[in-house]
Structure formats: C-alpha cells, structure tokens
Amino acid sequence: RLMLRRAMSTAMRPIYGRIQSKLTDALQPATLVIKDESFQHAGHSGNPSGDPDAETHFNVEVVSEAFSGKLPVARHRMVYALLDEEIKDGVHALSLKTKTPAEAAK
C-alpha cells in the first residue's frame, strides 16, 4: 500500500519524481528531503501560471558520502548537473542544503 501511494504521488508530480530518482541513484543519500514550494510562488515570474502544483520551486536537503572532500559550491554543481534536464524543463528555483553524514551528525 505504501508503494502504491508513493507511485501515485510521483506520477502526479513527475518533476519531483525525477529529482528523487536521479539524486537517489547518483548520490546514494543517507537522507534526502525534497519539498515542493511552488505554491509559495504562485503568480511570480518563476511560476506565472499561478498553479500551486507547477513544480517550479524546490527545497532539497541531501546527506551523502559523495560530498566528502568537496566544498559547498562543488556539491551544488554536482546536484545542478544531475538535475540539468529538470531545470531546463521549468524548475525555476532550487534551494540546496548539501552535507556529508559526518556534518549532518554534528
């Protein structure tokens, strides 16, 4: 039942699902939290349709060993590269928090 609910939610939110899948596959995160904040920007330039489900603004928190030894800007570049297609498909804003497991434990 849980899998069906998850499948339905990502089917109804295709960009959210793609973000989740790409980050999970590439970074093998210990923690991945994705929040669609598009509703907060309805009618703004990044979400001109005003649709609260437009999937244009996301807040993403990722904890992964893949970030070890990398400065924050390099971590963000990794995520932007992974999500290049989603950005081109209309993601207007991507707020990132990227940590290693050791940093997250502090």
N, C-alpha and C positions, 0 to 999 in steps of 0.2 A: 504494500500500500504506500509506503514511504517513497519507493522508487517511482510509482505512478504519479504521485503528487509532484515529485521533482521533475519528472519528464514533462508533465503538463506545464509546470511553471516555466521551464526553459523553452518549451515550444511556443509559449505565448510571449516570451521575451527572448527573441533569437540573439540579439547582440549580447545580452547578459550571459546566455548560454555559451556563446563563442568565447567570451572573455574568460569565463570559468574554465572551459575546456583547454584553451591554449595555455593559460597560466599554470594549470594543474599539470598538464603534460610536460611542459618545458622546465618548470621550476620545482616540481615535486614539493610543494609547500607544506610546512608543518601547520601553518594557519593561512587561510585565505578567506577574507571577508570582502564581499562586493556589495556595495549599496548603490542602488539606482536613485539618484537625487534629481532626476529630470523634472519631477513635479514642482520642485522649488524654483524652477527657472521657466515655467510656462509663460510664453509670450515674450521672452527675452530673445536677443539676437541668436543665441545658440539653439533655441527651441521656438522658432517663430510660429509653429503650428499651434502652440499653446497646449498641445496634448500632454497630459501628465505622464503618459506611458511612452513617450517618444524615444526613450533610451539615448539621450544626448549627453547626460551628465552623470559621471560615476565617481564614487569614492572607493578606492581599493587599498586594502591592507594586506600585505604579503610578508610572511615569515618563511625564509628559505635559506638553506645552506649555500645555494647558488650565489648568494650575495656576499659570501665570505671574501674578505680581501678587496672588496670594491667600495669605492666612495659612493655617496648617495647619488651623484649625478650619473655615474656609470650604471647603477642599479636602475634608475629611472629610464635611461636609454635602453636597457635590456627589455624592460616592460613595453616601452613605446615601440620598439622593433617588433616584438611579439604581436602587438595589437595594431600594427600599421593598417591592416585591412579594415578593422573596425573604426579607426579614426577616419579613414577615407570614406567609410560608409555612413558617417554622420555623428560619431562621438565628438562632441564639441569640447568637453572638459573632462579631464581625467586627473583626479587628485590622488596622489600616491603616498603611502607610508610603506617603506621597504626596510625590513630588518632581518638580521640573522637570528637563529634561535638563541644564541648567547645574548644578543642585545635585547631580545624580547623577554628574556628571563630576568633582566635587571629591574 
